Amino acid sequence: MTTILFDSTRPVKPVNRLFGLGLAKSRPTRQRFQPTPEDIAWNAETSPLNRSNYEVVGPTAYDLHVDQMAQEAAWQASYEAGYVAC
């Protein structure tokens, strides 16, 4: 049986490289967004950091119910994984 070895590399030919040569210089640069004073005022009024727009209340009964369901789901997952709580 004869083994034929061959070199699969092809000779490299010079290529006309147009990609990347001077294209970035010919493209117009994009201007960054500069907010107007009206934009800044609107942002200050509607920002979540501005607490005067929101009413802060304590946890509701639904929140407590959701917390209890999350604790039960965590316990159930650990039980099904084989961990027994003492």
Secondary structure as UniProt FT lines:
FT   TURN            19..20
FT   HELIX           23..26
FT   HELIX           37..46
FT   TURN            48..49
FT   HELIX           51..53
FT   HELIX           61..80
FT   TURN            81..82
//
